């Protein structure tokens, strides 16, 4: 993105997806509790962020430098 090939990307968090999935399996095995979807959704939201160096007023996002720091 910093080279200018893209104006923005949606950054997902696969490590959080994995942690959430393992925790859900553990809760199910231990307590027989099934995972619940995130409030107002029909799935578990593990997060996504708009990464762009051309932030627009009214649209939440982070810079490419901040996005690079969040890559794990």
Secondary structure, 3 states (H helix, E strand, C coil): CCCCCCCCEEEECHHHHHHHHHHHHHHHHHHCCCCCCCCCCCCCCCCEEEECCCCCCCCCCECHHHHHHHCC
